[in-house]
Amino acid sequence: MLDNSFYTAEVQGPYEIASIGRLELEEGGVIEDCWLAYATAGTLNEDKSNAILIPTWYSGTHQTWFQQYIGTDHALDPSKYFIISINQIGNGLSVSPANTADDSISMSKFPNVRIGDDVVAQDRLLRQEFGITELFAVVGGSMGAQQTYEWIVRFPDQVHRAAPIAGTAKNTPHDFIFTQTLNETVEADPGFNGGEYSSHEEVADGLRRQSHLWAAMGFSTEFWKQEAWRRLGLESKESVLADFLDPLFMSMDPNTLLNNAWKWQHGDVSRHTGGDLAAALGRVKAKTFVMPISEDMFFPVRDCAAEQALIPGSELRVIEDIAGHLGLFNVSENYIPQIDKNLKELFES
């Protein structure tokens, strides 16, 4: 186990831990003691009909959701709903390569985990800890959107509403290749040592390179041209790296990023229907608002719209934002108001 203050409640905000026991993985591996970190807001009502699940995205935790999306002045209103954000397996807070006490799966030996494994684990936690068998809604961004799609395809009778934001039900070749380049940034660093480093700081150069790739692709060309970074209180394009992205990514655990990346690469709900994406999405019963970000270079509107057209009764709600994919961090002043408007309409449907 490695010490890394980034993965603490002091940095990420309060959370609870629950073990769901032995989890057999789709790829054949096993996590003997699978424990999940989760955070909640609001109160579960008597008939347990007001629960909203928020899965987490690549490299992220529950923190951004609680800081930017959840509040009595937002659609994700804890005075109305019981909101639970469950950190995905391998994200640094839930059981992960660097925090497990099980030597058989620590560090480079951590097994490949699929989006479906996360959803099975989340379902088990919800039942075990809260007695929740149905969800008022699932809302997730990026890899959280992948998990949202998995929920509504795998468990079509358990989810009543869904809002996948800036993500797809089946990963694209472009994103597969991009994610591979993310992996190479850390794997090529000599300090990575095949995944057996003694501190994430030994992989600082690789983590910095990953930060710079995110700067180039995570933010859109318009974000840079219009100097939209000024809204973040930054003084130059160089400071976006030095004062924002570099400190963020250089705090992270490399094996955690690799585990997340493999999962992202292999996200595909059509594995439930023999590779037939239309058949998989045709199973969805949840009222679904698909919400791509207009300038997203990972999950462009056309890709999200093509999948939305396959979901019965769904709607396409494009979020207009020049920030691109990293608009998920609430970079633009018009971002959260659009999210809130769409979620309120979804929740009232």
C-alpha positions in Angstrom: 0.0 0.0 0.0 1.2 3.5 -0.9 0.6 6.7 0.9 -0.9 9.4 -1.3 -2.7 12.4 0.4 -4.6 13.0 -2.9 -6.8 10.0 -2.1 -8.0 11.2 1.3 -11.2 12.8 2.7 -9.2 15.9 3.4 -8.7 16.4 -0.3 -11.6 14.7 -1.9 -14.3 15.4 0.7 -16.0 13.1 3.2 -16.9 9.6 2.2 -17.9 6.2 3.7 -16.5 2.7 2.9 -18.5 -0.5 2.5 -17.2 -4.0 1.6 -19.5 -5.9 -0.7 -17.4 -9.1 -0.4 -16.0 -11.2 -3.1 -16.4 -9.8 -6.7 -15.8 -12.1 -9.6 -14.9 -10.0 -12.7 -16.0 -10.3 -16.3 -12.4 -10.8 -17.5 -11.9 -13.8 -15.1 -10.1 -12.1 -12.2 -11.4 -11.8 -8.6 -11.3 -9.2 -6.0 -11.7 -11.1 -2.8 -12.6 -8.1 -0.7 -14.2 -5.5 -2.9 -14.8 -2.3 -1.0 -16.3 0.8 -2.3 -16.0 4.5 -1.3 -19.2 6.5 -1.5 -20.6 9.8 -0.4 -24.3 10.8 0.1 -26.4 13.9 0.4 -30.1 14.1 1.4 -32.4 11.6 3.0 -33.7 8.3 1.6 -37.5 8.4 1.8 -39.6 5.7 3.3 -40.4 3.9 0.1 -36.9 4.4 -1.2 -38.1 5.9 -4.4 -36.0 9.1 -4.4 -32.5 7.6 -4.9 -30.2 9.1 -7.5 -26.9 7.4 -8.3 -23.9 9.3 -9.6 -20.9 7.1 -10.8 -17.5 8.7 -11.2 -15.3 9.5 -14.3 -11.7 8.8 -15.4 -9.2 10.0 -12.7 -12.1 11.5 -10.7 -13.9 11.0 -7.5 -17.2 12.2 -6.0 -15.6 15.5 -5.2 -16.5 17.6 -8.3 -20.1 16.4 -8.2 -20.5 17.6 -4.6 -18.7 20.9 -5.2 -20.3 21.8 -8.5 -23.5 19.9 -9.2 -25.2 19.1 -5.9 -27.1 21.6 -3.8 -30.5 23.0 -3.0 -30.0 25.5 -5.8 -29.4 22.7 -8.3 -31.5 20.0 -10.0 -29.5 17.5 -7.9 -31.3 18.8 -4.8 -30.6 16.9 -1.5 -33.8 18.4 0.0 -35.7 16.3 -2.5 -33.5 13.4 -3.4 -31.2 10.9 -1.7 -28.0 11.3 -3.8 -25.3 8.7 -3.7 -22.0 8.9 -5.6 -20.1 5.7 -5.7 -16.5 5.8 -6.6 -15.6 3.3 -9.4 -13.3 0.4 -8.6 -9.7 1.4 -9.1 -10.2 5.1 -8.8 -7.9 5.6 -5.8 -10.7 5.8 -3.1 -12.5 2.5 -3.7 -10.3 -0.7 -3.8 -7.4 0.2 -6.1 -3.9 -1.0 -7.1 -2.2 1.2 -4.5 -4.5 1.0 -1.6 -5.4 -2.7 -1.4 -3.9 -4.8 1.4 -4.2 -7.9 -0.8 -0.8 -8.5 -2.3 -2.2 -10.8 -4.9 -3.8 -7.8 -6.7 -1.7 -4.9 -5.6 0.1 -2.5 -7.9 0.8 -4.1 -11.3 -1.1 -7.2 -10.4 -4.5 -5.4 -10.1 -7.0 -7.2 -12.5 -8.7 -5.6 -15.4 -12.1 -4.3 -14.4 -15.0 -3.6 -16.8 -17.7 -1.0 -16.6 -20.1 -3.9 -16.0 -18.1 -5.0 -12.9 -18.6 -1.5 -11.4 -22.3 -1.6 -12.0 -22.7 -5.0 -10.5 -20.7 -3.8 -7.5 -22.8 -0.6 -7.2 -26.0 -2.6 -7.3 -24.8 -4.9 -4.6 -23.8 -1.9 -2.4 -27.1 -0.1 -2.9 -29.1 -3.3 -1.9 -26.8 -4.2 1.0 -26.3 -0.8 2.6 -29.6 0.9 1.9 -32.1 -1.7 0.6 -32.4 0.2 -2.7 -33.6 -2.0 -5.5 -34.7 0.7 -7.9 -33.3 4.1 -8.8 -35.1 7.3 -9.5 -32.2 8.3 -11.8 -28.7 7.6 -12.7 -26.6 10.6 -13.8 -23.0 10.3 -14.9 -20.4 12.1 -17.0 -17.7 10.7 -19.2 -16.8 7.3 -17.8 -19.8 7.9 -15.5 -21.9 8.1 -18.6 -20.5 4.7 -19.7 -21.7 3.3 -16.3 -25.1 5.0 -16.7 -25.6 3.3 -20.1 -24.5 0.0 -18.5 -27.1 0.4 -15.8 -30.0 1.1 -18.1 -29.0 -1.8 -20.4 -28.1 -4.4 -17.8 -30.9 -3.5 -15.3 -33.6 -2.0 -17.5 -36.3 -2.5 -14.9 -34.3 -0.9 -12.0 -33.7 2.6 -13.4 -36.5 5.1 -14.1 -34.5 8.0 -15.5 -31.0 8.4 -17.0 -28.7 11.2 -18.0 -25.5 10.2 -19.6 -23.4 13.4 -20.0 -20.5 13.6 -22.4 -20.1 9.9 -22.9 -21.1 6.9 -25.1 -22.6 3.5 -24.7 -19.9 2.0 -26.9 -16.4 3.3 -26.9 -15.1 4.6 -30.3 -11.8 3.7 -32.1 -10.6 7.3 -31.6 -11.1 7.2 -27.9 -9.4 3.8 -27.7 -6.3 5.2 -29.4 -6.3 8.4 -27.4 -6.5 6.4 -24.2 -3.6 4.2 -25.3 -1.5 7.4 -25.7 -2.5 8.3 -22.1 -1.2 5.0 -20.9 2.0 5.4 -22.8 2.8 8.7 -21.0 3.2 6.9 -17.7 4.4 3.5 -19.0 7.3 5.1 -20.8 8.5 6.9 -17.7 11.5 4.9 -16.2 10.2 5.6 -12.8 7.0 3.6 -13.5 9.1 0.4 -13.2 6.5 -1.8 -14.7 3.9 -0.6 -12.2 6.0 -1.4 -9.2 7.1 2.1 -8.2 7.2 3.1 -4.5 5.6 6.5 -4.9 3.6 8.3 -7.6 6.3 11.0 -7.4 8.7 8.6 -9.1 6.5 8.9 -12.2 6.2 12.7 -12.2 7.5 13.1 -15.7 4.9 10.7 -17.1 2.1 12.2 -15.1 3.0 15.6 -16.4 3.0 14.4 -20.0 -0.5 13.0 -19.4 -1.6 16.4 -18.1 -0.4 18.0 -21.3 -2.3 15.6 -23.4 -5.5 16.4 -21.5 -4.8 20.1 -22.1 -4.6 19.5 -25.8 -7.6 17.2 -26.2 -9.7 17.8 -23.1 -10.2 21.5 -23.8 -11.5 22.5 -27.2 -9.6 24.6 -29.8 -12.2 27.4 -29.1 -11.4 27.3 -25.4 -7.8 28.2 -26.1 -8.6 30.7 -28.9 -11.1 32.6 -26.8 -8.9 32.4 -23.7 -11.8 30.9 -21.7 -9.3 29.8 -19.1 -9.5 33.4 -17.7 -12.8 32.4 -16.0 -10.7 30.0 -13.9 -8.7 32.9 -12.5 -5.6 31.9 -14.6 -3.4 34.5 -16.2 -2.1 32.7 -19.2 -2.4 29.5 -21.3 0.8 28.3 -19.7 -0.8 28.7 -16.2 -3.5 26.3 -17.3 -0.8 23.6 -17.2 1.4 24.9 -14.4 -1.3 25.9 -12.0 -4.3 23.7 -12.8 -3.7 20.5 -14.8 -0.1 19.7 -13.8 -0.8 19.8 -10.0 -3.9 17.8 -10.5 -2.5 14.9 -12.6 0.8 14.8 -10.9 -1.0 14.0 -7.6 -2.6 10.9 -9.1 -1.6 7.3 -8.9 -0.3 5.9 -12.3 -1.7 2.4 -11.8 -5.1 3.9 -11.0 -5.1 5.8 -14.3 -4.1 2.7 -16.2 -6.9 0.7 -14.6 -9.4 3.4 -15.4 -8.1 3.7 -19.0 -8.5 0.0 -19.7 -12.0 0.1 -18.5 -12.8 3.2 -20.6 -11.3 1.5 -23.7 -13.5 -1.6 -23.3 -16.8 0.1 -22.5 -19.4 -1.5 -24.7 -23.0 -2.3 -23.7 -23.5 -4.3 -26.9 -21.6 -7.2 -25.4 -24.9 -8.0 -23.7 -26.5 -8.6 -27.1 -23.8 -10.3 -29.1 -22.3 -7.0 -30.5 -25.7 -5.6 -31.6 -25.7 -2.0 -30.2 -29.2 -1.3 -31.5 -30.5 -4.4 -29.7 -28.7 -3.4 -26.5 -30.0 0.2 -26.4 -33.4 -1.0 -27.5 -33.8 -2.7 -24.1 -33.7 0.6 -22.3 -36.9 1.5 -20.4 -35.6 4.5 -18.5 -36.6 8.0 -19.6 -33.2 9.1 -21.0 -31.8 12.5 -21.8 -28.5 12.1 -23.7 -26.4 15.2 -23.1 -23.2 15.6 -25.2 -21.1 18.8 -24.9 -21.0 20.7 -28.2 -17.2 21.1 -28.5 -16.3 17.7 -26.9 -13.5 16.1 -29.0 -13.8 12.7 -27.3 -17.6 12.2 -27.4 -18.8 14.5 -30.3 -22.4 15.2 -30.7 -22.8 13.1 -33.8 -21.6 10.0 -31.9 -23.9 10.6 -29.0 -26.8 11.4 -31.3 -26.4 8.2 -33.2 -26.8 6.2 -30.0 -29.6 8.4 -28.7 -31.6 7.5 -31.8 -31.5 3.9 -30.8 -33.0 4.5 -27.3 -36.8 4.3 -27.1 -38.4 7.6 -26.0 -35.1 9.3 -25.4 -34.1 12.9 -26.1 -30.9 14.6 -27.3 -30.1 17.6 -25.1 -26.8 19.2 -26.4 -24.9 21.3 -23.8 -23.5 24.3 -25.6 -20.0 24.9 -24.2 -16.8 25.9 -25.8 -14.8 24.2 -23.0 -15.0 20.8 -24.6 -14.9 17.6 -22.5 -13.4 19.2 -19.5 -16.4 21.5 -19.4 -17.5 18.8 -16.9 -15.5 20.7 -14.3 -17.9 23.6 -14.7 -15.4 25.8 -16.5 -18.0 27.9 -18.4 -20.6 30.1 -16.7 -23.4 28.7 -18.9 -22.6 25.0 -18.3 -24.3 24.2 -15.0 -27.5 26.2 -15.8 -28.0 24.0 -18.9 -27.3 20.8 -16.9 -29.8 21.9 -14.2 -32.5 22.8 -16.7 -32.3 19.5 -18.5 -32.1 17.4 -15.3 -35.1 19.3 -13.8 -37.1 18.5 -16.9 -36.0 14.9 -16.8 -36.8 14.5 -13.1 -40.3 16.0 -13.6 -41.0 13.6 -16.5 
